[in-house]
Amino acid sequence: MFHPVSTFIGLRYLRGRSGDRFSRFVSYMSTAGITIGVMSLITVLSVMNGFESQLKDKILGVMPQAIVSSVDGKTPRSESAPEFIAKMSTAGHPEPIVQSEAVIQSAKQLSAGLLVGIKPSDHDPIEQHVIAGRLSNLKSGSYQVFVGSTLARSMDIGPGDKVRLMVTSASQFTPLGRIPSQRIFTVAGIYNTGSDVDGQLMLTHIDDAARLMRFNQQTMTGWRLFFDDPFVVADLSQQPLPQGWQWQDWRDQRGELFQAVRMEKNMMGLMLGLIVGVAAFNIISALIMVVMEKQAEVAILKTQGMTDRQVMSIFMVQGASSGIVGALIGGGLGVLLASNLNSLLEAAGIALFSVGGSLPVVINPVQILVVITLAVMLSLLATLFPSYRASSVKPAEALRYE
């Protein structure tokens, strides 16, 4: 804890005298640098949080987040999931699912994707993204399929059109050779999530998918689990499962995408954090100049009985005050800028999205607190060397020529 006299003198030096214009200017620039660095860091991290959250909702909210199945990929179908599976699914009851990679063919195009057979329900996460048809209208034996808007556009298909679905994992031998299991399906609807899932995921009734996979009526791929936060699969996947069961989750297909987004966010944070580091070095420069200028005053204070520790505290108060003020102002401005970023871009006439979209922004209070705390600690660290130099001033040498 600083001595009150040291605090008073340190704050007095922070304001400076009217004649100390240059050192005061450097001090103000140090504070401004920390303010700009913290503000930029909070704004960019909030936008990156928004993008990550948007990807999580659009991709992981639609795709199967996790599947627990038998080791051979053929799980006995039952009315309810085993108790250990039900405990894992925290955001809803586990549902049976049939899943496989498949090839879809239209009259004009051929493409590959992921075929998922589900029990139709209005509560399915993809229902809110359906733009044509209703998921609950899927009927067993009707061989209907829902496709994404991107896939429908690339293959020039729409509701009512016929497509051929082929599953290579369920191929059969014929006199003409090995032929994949295939069937004609009718496009029953189209969904749009605004992500690359729209070009890959195909949904059909679980019974129709099972017949295409050549499963019997009592066989499925596994149990589909639901979570409030899809990232919990990292912890759940480490839990031991009973013998004969296996775990698979969204990371098998989308793990690299989210790792890239997280790495990009970390790199942006590191680069913008360097701005705060440069501002901290400005604090060192400003304090060194103040120490050189105040040597005579420090010597007089020492002759009056002030200890080295108290002298050191004076300049630590002065330097840390710049960091605290800059970090707090930068934090406030960063939150304000992030909250009104889309309004400011719209007022400036900058259109980042062609169809009335906006930048996703998610402000994380804990993240903001960490950024401000680190900025203050870095500023305090930058004061140590100049403050130590000030405390080592010898009164006799400093006042020799006064």
Buried (B, 14 or more C-beta within 10 A) or exposed (E): EBBEEBBEBBEEBBEBEEEBEEBBEBBBBBBBBBBBBBBBBBBBBBBBBBBBBBBBBBBBBBBBBBBBBBEEBBBEBEEEBBEEBEEBBEEBEBBBBBBBEBBBBBEEEEBEBBBBBBBBEEEBBBBEBBEBBEBBEBEBEBBBBBBBBBBBBBBEBEBEBEBBBBBBEBBEEEEEEEEBBBBEBEBBBBBBBBBBBBBBBBBBBBBBBBBBBEBEEEBBBBBBBBBEEBBBBEEBEEEEBEEEBBBBBBBEBBEEBBEEBEEEBEEBBEEBBEBBBEBBEBBBBBBBBBBEEBBBBBBBBBEEEBEEEBBBBBBBBBBBBBBBBBBBBBBBBBBEBBEEBBEEBEEEEEEEEEEEEEBBBBBBEEBBEEBBEBBBBBBBBBBBEBBBBBBEBEBEEBBEEE
